Amino acid sequence: MEESTTQNETDRIDQKILHLLQQNGRLSNAELAETVNISPATCYRRTQRLFEKGYIAGVRAIIAPHKVERGTLVMVGVVLDRSTPESFAQFEQAVAALPFVIDCHLVAGDFDYFLKIRVGDMAEFNVIHGKDLIALPCVRQTRTFFVMKEVVDNAPLDF
């Protein structure tokens, strides 16, 4: 029998589905249903509902960066020249268009934003920094951090 859920809640079966898919997004519906001990039709409906309600934001392959010549990870702290809604919006629109930026976060503290950038090597980053990053609107200062070792990256959410 299917456990009830409300629009903003998940039950233990939904939680198990989320955990399993987070570990292996390639599980078939049949494998998922068998693992959580429900029928494939019920599993399909539950999974679709989790997508519709926004619990599952998307599914994609995680590419090994070094296999596609993006083995160098760079974190960049950005300070804007002013803190206004307009300057934030201008910066965010411009940075979203840069294909080498894989994450951009508005943060509190010494920086306004942290960027996560993947490039082939330090020389490639040097070109990007000189051509693109310092030319972003409203940028006063950047600080660059080259990642020497990725200890934890894209770990599953603990819930």
C-alpha positions as CSV (number, residue, x, y, z in Angstrom):
1,M,0.0,0.0,0.0
2,E,1.4,3.5,-0.9
3,E,2.1,5.8,2.0
4,S,0.4,9.1,1.8
5,T,2.3,12.3,1.1
6,T,1.3,15.9,1.0
7,Q,2.5,18.6,-1.4
8,N,5.4,19.6,0.8
9,E,6.3,16.4,2.4
10,T,8.0,13.1,1.5
11,D,7.6,9.8,3.2
12,R,10.2,7.2,3.9
13,I,9.7,5.6,0.5
14,D,10.2,8.9,-1.3
15,Q,13.3,9.5,0.9
16,K,14.7,6.1,-0.1
17,I,14.0,6.8,-3.8
18,L,15.8,10.2,-3.5
19,H,18.8,8.6,-1.7
20,L,19.1,5.8,-4.3
21,L,18.8,8.1,-7.3
22,Q,21.4,10.5,-5.8
23,Q,23.8,7.6,-5.5
24,N,23.0,6.2,-9.0
25,G,20.9,8.2,-11.3
26,R,21.1,5.4,-13.9
27,L,18.9,3.0,-11.9
28,S,16.0,1.8,-14.0
29,N,12.5,2.2,-12.7
30,A,12.3,-1.6,-12.3
31,E,15.5,-1.7,-10.2
32,L,14.4,1.2,-8.1
33,A,11.0,-0.3,-7.5
34,E,12.5,-3.6,-6.5
35,T,14.9,-2.0,-4.1
36,V,12.3,0.1,-2.3
37,N,9.8,-2.8,-2.4
38,I,7.0,-1.2,-4.4
39,S,5.4,-1.9,-7.8
40,P,7.1,-0.4,-10.9
41,A,3.9,1.6,-11.7
42,T,3.9,3.1,-8.2
43,C,7.6,3.8,-8.3
44,Y,7.2,5.6,-11.6
45,R,4.3,7.8,-10.3
46,R,6.3,8.6,-7.1
47,T,9.5,9.5,-9.1
48,Q,7.5,11.7,-11.5
49,R,5.9,13.5,-8.6
50,L,9.3,14.0,-7.0
51,F,10.4,15.7,-10.3
52,E,7.1,17.7,-10.5
53,K,7.4,19.0,-6.9
54,G,11.1,20.0,-7.5
55,Y,12.7,17.4,-5.2
56,I,14.7,16.2,-8.1
57,A,16.1,19.2,-10.0
58,G,17.5,17.2,-12.9
59,V,19.6,14.2,-13.9
60,R,22.9,14.3,-15.7
61,A,26.2,12.5,-16.1
62,I,29.2,13.7,-14.0
63,I,32.1,14.0,-16.4
64,A,35.6,13.3,-15.3
65,P,37.2,16.8,-15.8
66,H,40.7,15.5,-16.7
67,K,39.2,13.4,-19.5
68,V,38.0,16.5,-21.3
69,E,40.9,18.7,-20.6
70,R,39.4,20.6,-17.7
71,G,41.5,19.1,-14.9
72,T,42.5,22.4,-13.3
73,L,40.0,23.7,-10.7
74,V,40.1,27.4,-9.8
75,M,38.1,29.2,-7.2
76,V,37.8,33.0,-7.7
77,G,36.6,35.4,-5.0
78,V,35.1,38.5,-6.6
79,V,34.5,41.9,-4.9
80,L,32.2,44.3,-6.7
81,D,32.8,48.1,-6.8
82,R,29.4,48.8,-5.3
83,S,26.7,46.8,-3.5
84,T,23.5,47.7,-5.3
85,P,20.8,45.5,-6.8
86,E,21.7,46.8,-10.3
87,S,25.4,46.0,-10.0
88,F,24.6,42.5,-8.7
89,A,22.1,41.9,-11.5
90,Q,24.6,43.2,-14.1
91,F,27.4,40.9,-12.8
92,E,25.1,37.9,-12.5
93,Q,23.8,38.3,-16.0
94,A,27.4,38.6,-17.4
95,V,28.9,35.8,-15.4
96,A,26.1,33.4,-16.3
97,A,27.1,33.7,-20.0
98,L,30.7,32.5,-19.4
99,P,30.9,28.8,-20.3
100,F,34.0,28.1,-18.1
101,V,32.2,29.2,-14.9
102,I,30.6,26.1,-13.5
103,D,29.3,27.6,-10.2
104,C,28.7,31.2,-9.1
105,H,27.6,31.9,-5.5
106,L,26.6,35.2,-3.8
107,V,28.3,35.1,-0.4
108,A,28.6,37.0,2.8
109,G,32.1,38.0,4.0
110,D,35.2,39.4,2.4
111,F,33.9,38.6,-1.2
112,D,30.6,39.3,-2.9
113,Y,30.8,36.2,-5.1
114,F,32.7,32.9,-5.4
115,L,33.2,31.4,-8.8
116,K,34.2,27.8,-9.5
117,I,36.0,27.6,-12.8
118,R,37.3,24.5,-14.7
119,V,40.1,25.0,-17.2
120,G,42.8,22.9,-18.8
121,D,45.8,24.5,-17.1
122,M,47.1,27.7,-15.4
123,A,48.0,29.3,-18.8
124,E,44.4,28.9,-20.0
125,F,43.1,30.5,-16.8
126,N,45.6,33.4,-17.2
127,V,44.0,34.2,-20.6
128,I,40.5,33.9,-19.2
129,H,41.3,36.1,-16.2
130,G,42.9,38.8,-18.3
131,K,40.2,38.7,-21.1
132,D,37.0,37.9,-19.4
133,L,37.0,37.9,-15.6
134,I,38.4,41.4,-14.9
135,A,36.2,42.8,-17.7
136,L,33.0,41.6,-16.0
137,P,30.7,44.6,-15.0
138,C,31.2,46.2,-11.6
139,V,34.3,44.1,-10.7
140,R,36.7,45.9,-8.4
141,Q,38.9,43.0,-7.3
142,T,39.4,39.3,-7.8
143,R,41.4,36.8,-5.7
144,T,42.3,33.5,-7.3
145,F,42.7,30.2,-5.5
146,F,44.1,27.2,-7.5
147,V,42.8,24.0,-6.0
148,M,45.7,21.6,-5.3
149,K,43.5,18.6,-4.3
150,E,39.8,18.0,-4.5
151,V,39.1,16.2,-1.2
152,V,35.2,16.3,-1.4
153,D,33.5,17.4,-4.6
154,N,29.8,17.1,-5.4
155,A,29.1,14.8,-2.4
156,P,25.5,13.5,-2.0
157,L,23.2,15.6,0.2
158,D,22.8,14.3,3.7
159,F,19.1,14.3,4.6
